[in-house]
């Protein structure tokens, strides 16, 4: 699943992935196309970071999240 946030016609996208070797990844694609990833051992850590990340975006004036299931 991935979500995006919009601000003044620009978009930030992030997605959550289950890793085949175990654990999870939060991958962010910035407005300039650069990607960064954070890894988590369990879903509780991931869920907390995902909530914090969305709060940071909202505080910076982004709107969302808008989502898409794949």
TIRO-2110 file (N, C-alpha, C; in Angstrom, 1 decimal):
// TIRO-2110
0.8, -1.2, 0.0, N, 1, A
0.0, 0.0, 0.0, CA, 1, A
0.9, 1.2, 0.0, C, 1, A
0.4, 2.3, -0.7, N, 2, A
1.2, 3.5, -0.6, CA, 2, A
0.2, 4.7, -0.4, C, 2, A
0.8, 5.8, 0.1, N, 3, A
0.0, 7.0, 0.4, CA, 3, A
0.8, 8.2, -0.1, C, 3, A
0.2, 9.2, -0.4, N, 4, A
0.9, 10.4, -0.8, CA, 4, A
0.2, 11.6, -0.1, C, 4, A
1.1, 12.7, 0.0, N, 5, A
0.7, 14.0, 0.6, CA, 5, A
1.0, 15.0, -0.5, C, 5, A
0.1, 16.0, -0.5, N, 6, A
0.3, 17.1, -1.5, CA, 6, A
0.4, 18.4, -0.8, C, 6, A
1.3, 19.3, -1.5, N, 7, A
1.4, 20.7, -1.0, CA, 7, A
1.8, 21.5, -2.2, C, 7, A
1.0, 22.5, -2.5, N, 8, A
1.2, 23.4, -3.7, CA, 8, A
1.6, 22.7, -4.9, C, 8, A
0.9, 21.6, -5.3, N, 9, A
1.2, 20.9, -6.5, CA, 9, A
2.4, 19.9, -6.5, C, 9, A
3.0, 19.8, -5.3, N, 10, A
4.1, 18.8, -5.2, CA, 10, A
3.6, 17.6, -4.4, C, 10, A
4.2, 16.5, -4.6, N, 11, A
3.8, 15.3, -3.9, CA, 11, A
5.0, 14.6, -3.2, C, 11, A
4.7, 14.1, -2.0, N, 12, A
5.6, 13.2, -1.3, CA, 12, A
4.8, 11.8, -1.2, C, 12, A
5.5, 10.8, -1.5, N, 13, A
4.8, 9.5, -1.5, CA, 13, A
5.6, 8.6, -0.5, C, 13, A
4.8, 7.8, 0.3, N, 14, A
5.5, 6.8, 1.1, CA, 14, A
4.7, 5.5, 1.0, C, 14, A
5.5, 4.4, 1.2, N, 15, A
4.8, 3.1, 1.2, CA, 15, A
5.4, 2.2, 2.3, C, 15, A
4.6, 1.2, 2.6, N, 16, A
5.0, 0.3, 3.7, CA, 16, A
5.1, -1.1, 3.0, C, 16, A
6.3, -1.7, 3.2, N, 17, A
6.5, -3.0, 2.6, CA, 17, A
6.8, -4.0, 3.7, C, 17, A
6.3, -5.2, 3.5, N, 18, A
6.8, -6.4, 4.3, CA, 18, A
8.0, -6.9, 3.6, C, 18, A
9.1, -7.2, 4.3, N, 19, A
10.3, -7.7, 3.7, CA, 19, A
10.3, -9.2, 3.8, C, 19, A
10.7, -9.8, 2.7, N, 20, A
10.7, -11.3, 2.7, CA, 20, A
11.6, -11.9, 3.7, C, 20, A
12.7, -11.2, 4.1, N, 21, A
13.6, -11.7, 5.1, CA, 21, A
13.1, -11.4, 6.5, C, 21, A
12.0, -10.8, 6.6, N, 22, A
11.4, -10.4, 7.9, CA, 22, A
11.5, -8.9, 8.2, C, 22, A
10.5, -8.4, 8.9, N, 23, A
10.5, -7.0, 9.2, CA, 23, A
9.8, -6.2, 8.2, C, 23, A
9.9, -4.9, 8.3, N, 24, A
9.1, -4.0, 7.5, CA, 24, A
10.0, -2.8, 7.1, C, 24, A
9.5, -2.2, 6.0, N, 25, A
10.2, -1.0, 5.5, CA, 25, A
9.3, 0.1, 5.3, C, 25, A
9.6, 1.3, 5.7, N, 26, A
8.9, 2.5, 5.4, CA, 26, A
9.8, 3.3, 4.3, C, 26, A
9.3, 3.3, 3.1, N, 27, A
10.0, 3.9, 2.0, CA, 27, A
9.4, 5.2, 1.6, C, 27, A
10.2, 6.3, 1.5, N, 28, A
9.6, 7.7, 1.2, CA, 28, A
10.3, 8.1, -0.1, C, 28, A
9.4, 8.7, -1.0, N, 29, A
9.9, 9.3, -2.2, CA, 29, A
9.6, 10.8, -2.1, C, 29, A
10.7, 11.6, -2.1, N, 30, A
10.5, 13.0, -1.9, CA, 30, A
10.1, 13.7, -3.2, C, 30, A
9.8, 15.0, -3.2, N, 31, A
9.4, 15.7, -4.3, CA, 31, A
10.4, 15.7, -5.5, C, 31, A
11.6, 15.5, -5.2, N, 32, A
12.7, 15.5, -6.2, CA, 32, A
13.0, 14.1, -6.7, C, 32, A
12.2, 13.1, -6.2, N, 33, A
12.4, 11.7, -6.7, CA, 33, A
13.4, 10.9, -5.8, C, 33, A
14.1, 11.6, -4.9, N, 34, A
15.0, 10.8, -4.0, CA, 34, A
14.2, 9.9, -3.1, C, 34, A
14.8, 8.7, -2.9, N, 35, A
14.1, 7.8, -2.0, CA, 35, A
15.0, 7.5, -0.8, C, 35, A
14.3, 7.3, 0.3, N, 36, A
15.0, 6.9, 1.6, CA, 36, A
14.1, 5.8, 2.2, C, 36, A
14.7, 5.0, 3.0, N, 37, A
14.0, 3.9, 3.6, CA, 37, A
14.4, 3.7, 5.1, C, 37, A
13.4, 3.3, 5.9, N, 38, A
13.7, 3.0, 7.3, CA, 38, A
13.2, 1.6, 7.5, C, 38, A
13.9, 0.8, 8.2, N, 39, A
13.6, -0.6, 8.5, CA, 39, A
13.1, -0.8, 9.9, C, 39, A
12.2, -1.7, 10.1, N, 40, A
11.6, -2.0, 11.4, CA, 40, A
11.5, -3.5, 11.6, C, 40, A
11.7, -3.9, 12.9, N, 41, A
11.7, -5.3, 13.2, CA, 41, A
10.2, -5.8, 13.4, C, 41, A
9.4, -4.9, 13.9, N, 42, A
8.0, -5.3, 14.1, CA, 42, A
7.0, -4.3, 13.7, C, 42, A
5.7, -4.7, 13.6, N, 43, A
4.7, -3.8, 13.1, CA, 43, A
4.4, -2.7, 14.1, C, 43, A
4.6, -2.9, 15.4, N, 44, A
4.3, -1.8, 16.3, CA, 44, A
5.2, -0.6, 16.1, C, 44, A
6.5, -0.9, 15.9, N, 45, A
7.5, 0.1, 15.7, CA, 45, A
7.1, 0.9, 14.4, C, 45, A
6.8, 0.1, 13.4, N, 46, A
6.4, 0.7, 12.1, CA, 46, A
5.2, 1.6, 12.2, C, 46, A
4.2, 1.1, 12.9, N, 47, A
2.9, 1.9, 13.1, CA, 47, A
3.2, 3.2, 13.8, C, 47, A
4.0, 3.2, 14.8, N, 48, A
4.3, 4.4, 15.5, CA, 48, A
5.1, 5.4, 14.6, C, 48, A
6.1, 4.9, 13.9, N, 49, A
6.8, 5.8, 13.0, CA, 49, A
6.0, 6.4, 11.9, C, 49, A
5.1, 5.5, 11.4, N, 50, A
4.2, 6.0, 10.3, CA, 50, A
3.3, 7.1, 10.8, C, 50, A
2.8, 7.0, 12.0, N, 51, A
1.9, 8.1, 12.6, CA, 51, A
2.7, 9.3, 12.8, C, 51, A
4.0, 9.2, 13.3, N, 52, A
4.8, 10.3, 13.6, CA, 52, A
5.2, 11.0, 12.3, C, 52, A
5.5, 10.2, 11.2, N, 53, A
5.8, 10.8, 9.9, CA, 53, A
4.7, 11.6, 9.3, C, 53, A
3.5, 11.1, 9.4, N, 54, A
2.3, 11.8, 8.9, CA, 54, A
2.1, 13.1, 9.7, C, 54, A
2.2, 13.1, 11.0, N, 55, A
2.1, 14.3, 11.8, CA, 55, A
3.1, 15.3, 11.4, C, 55, A
4.4, 14.9, 11.1, N, 56, A
5.4, 15.8, 10.6, CA, 56, A
5.0, 16.5, 9.3, C, 56, A
4.5, 15.7, 8.4, N, 57, A
4.1, 16.2, 7.1, CA, 57, A
2.9, 17.2, 7.3, C, 57, A
1.9, 16.9, 8.1, N, 58, A
0.8, 17.8, 8.3, CA, 58, A
1.2, 19.1, 9.0, C, 58, A
2.2, 19.0, 9.9, N, 59, A
2.7, 20.2, 10.6, CA, 59, A
3.4, 21.1, 9.6, C, 59, A
4.0, 20.5, 8.5, N, 60, A
4.7, 21.3, 7.5, CA, 60, A
3.8, 21.7, 6.3, C, 60, A
2.5, 21.6, 6.5, N, 61, A
1.6, 22.1, 5.5, CA, 61, A
1.1, 21.2, 4.4, C, 61, A
1.5, 19.9, 4.5, N, 62, A
1.1, 18.9, 3.5, CA, 62, A
-0.4, 18.5, 3.8, C, 62, A
-1.1, 18.1, 2.8, N, 63, A
-2.5, 17.6, 3.0, CA, 63, A
-2.4, 16.1, 2.6, C, 63, A
-3.2, 15.3, 3.3, N, 64, A
-3.3, 13.9, 3.1, CA, 64, A
-3.5, 13.2, 4.4, C, 64, A
-3.4, 12.0, 4.5, N, 65, A
-2.9, 11.1, 3.5, CA, 65, A
-4.0, 10.7, 2.4, C, 65, A
-3.5, 10.6, 1.2, N, 66, A
-4.3, 10.0, 0.2, CA, 66, A
-3.7, 8.6, -0.1, C, 66, A
-4.5, 7.6, -0.3, N, 67, A
-3.9, 6.3, -0.4, CA, 67, A
-4.3, 5.5, -1.6, C, 67, A
-3.6, 4.4, -1.8, N, 68, A
-3.9, 3.5, -2.9, CA, 68, A
-3.4, 2.1, -2.5, C, 68, A
-4.3, 1.1, -2.7, N, 69, A
-4.0, -0.3, -2.5, CA, 69, A
-3.5, -0.9, -3.7, C, 69, A
-2.4, -1.7, -3.6, N, 70, A
-1.9, -2.4, -4.8, CA, 70, A
-2.1, -3.9, -4.6, C, 70, A
END
